[in-house]
């Protein structure tokens, strides 16, 4: 669980760093960046959470843990 939380926090910090770099180097205006963060940040965090869940083994349920036979 700690690895999942750490990975989620790292993903948020990475996204904030990318947004900050775009703002610093004036790649996008603050309005464009805020719209982009409301549109792309939730799906990005969902993909990160799903990827971390599968990688860390949270994708197992009762059907996959039954023994054959």
GUDRENFI-13948 format. One record per residue (C-alpha): residue in one letter; x, z, y. Coordinates in steps of 0.1 Angstrom, whole numbers, padded with zeros to 4 digits. Example, Ala and Ser with C-alpha at 12.3 -4.5 7.8 and 13.67 -1.06 7.14 Angstrom:
2
<atom residu="a" X="0123" Z="0078" Y="-0045"/>
<atom residu="s" X="0137" Z="0071" Y="-0011"/>
This chain:
69
<atom residu="x" X="0000" Z="0000" Y="0000"/>
<atom residu="x" X="0029" Z="0008" Y="0024"/>
<atom residu="x" X="0043" Z="-0027" Y="0017"/>
<atom residu="x" X="0010" Z="-0043" Y="0026"/>
<atom residu="x" X="0007" Z="-0023" Y="0058"/>
<atom residu="x" X="0043" Z="-0031" Y="0067"/>
<atom residu="x" X="0038" Z="-0068" Y="0061"/>
<atom residu="x" X="0006" Z="-0069" Y="0082"/>
<atom residu="x" X="0024" Z="-0052" Y="0111"/>
<atom residu="x" X="0053" Z="-0076" Y="0108"/>
<atom residu="x" X="0029" Z="-0105" Y="0109"/>
<atom residu="x" X="0013" Z="-0092" Y="0140"/>
<atom residu="x" X="0046" Z="-0086" Y="0157"/>
<atom residu="x" X="0058" Z="-0121" Y="0148"/>
<atom residu="x" X="0026" Z="-0136" Y="0163"/>
<atom residu="x" X="0030" Z="-0115" Y="0195"/>
<atom residu="x" X="0067" Z="-0126" Y="0197"/>
<atom residu="x" X="0057" Z="-0163" Y="0194"/>
<atom residu="x" X="0030" Z="-0159" Y="0220"/>
<atom residu="x" X="0054" Z="-0141" Y="0243"/>
<atom residu="x" X="0080" Z="-0168" Y="0238"/>
<atom residu="x" X="0055" Z="-0195" Y="0247"/>
<atom residu="x" X="0045" Z="-0176" Y="0278"/>
<atom residu="x" X="0082" Z="-0169" Y="0287"/>
<atom residu="x" X="0093" Z="-0206" Y="0284"/>
<atom residu="x" X="0060" Z="-0217" Y="0300"/>
<atom residu="x" X="0050" Z="-0239" Y="0271"/>
<atom residu="x" X="0014" Z="-0228" Y="0276"/>
<atom residu="x" X="-0006" Z="-0212" Y="0304"/>
<atom residu="x" X="-0019" Z="-0177" Y="0300"/>
<atom residu="x" X="-0055" Z="-0191" Y="0297"/>
<atom residu="x" X="-0045" Z="-0215" Y="0269"/>
<atom residu="x" X="-0025" Z="-0188" Y="0251"/>
<atom residu="x" X="-0054" Z="-0164" Y="0252"/>
<atom residu="x" X="-0079" Z="-0190" Y="0239"/>
<atom residu="x" X="-0054" Z="-0199" Y="0212"/>
<atom residu="x" X="-0050" Z="-0163" Y="0202"/>
<atom residu="x" X="-0087" Z="-0158" Y="0199"/>
<atom residu="x" X="-0090" Z="-0190" Y="0178"/>
<atom residu="x" X="-0059" Z="-0189" Y="0156"/>
<atom residu="x" X="-0049" Z="-0153" Y="0153"/>
<atom residu="x" X="-0078" Z="-0141" Y="0130"/>
<atom residu="x" X="-0073" Z="-0169" Y="0104"/>
<atom residu="x" X="-0036" Z="-0163" Y="0105"/>
<atom residu="x" X="-0040" Z="-0126" Y="0099"/>
<atom residu="x" X="-0065" Z="-0134" Y="0071"/>
<atom residu="x" X="-0040" Z="-0157" Y="0054"/>
<atom residu="x" X="-0013" Z="-0132" Y="0057"/>
<atom residu="x" X="-0035" Z="-0105" Y="0042"/>
<atom residu="x" X="-0045" Z="-0127" Y="0013"/>
<atom residu="x" X="-0009" Z="-0138" Y="0007"/>
<atom residu="x" X="0003" Z="-0102" Y="0007"/>
<atom residu="x" X="-0025" Z="-0091" Y="-0015"/>
<atom residu="x" X="-0017" Z="-0117" Y="-0041"/>
<atom residu="x" X="0021" Z="-0112" Y="-0039"/>
<atom residu="x" X="0017" Z="-0074" Y="-0042"/>
<atom residu="x" X="-0007" Z="-0077" Y="-0071"/>
<atom residu="x" X="-0039" Z="-0066" Y="-0054"/>
<atom residu="x" X="-0057" Z="-0097" Y="-0068"/>
<atom residu="x" X="-0064" Z="-0081" Y="-0102"/>
<atom residu="x" X="-0098" Z="-0068" Y="-0111"/>
<atom residu="x" X="-0116" Z="-0056" Y="-0142"/>
<atom residu="x" X="-0119" Z="-0090" Y="-0157"/>
<atom residu="x" X="-0081" Z="-0096" Y="-0156"/>
<atom residu="x" X="-0072" Z="-0062" Y="-0169"/>
<atom residu="x" X="-0093" Z="-0064" Y="-0202"/>
<atom residu="x" X="-0074" Z="-0068" Y="-0234"/>
<atom residu="x" X="-0081" Z="-0098" Y="-0256"/>
<atom residu="x" X="-0095" Z="-0089" Y="-0290"/>
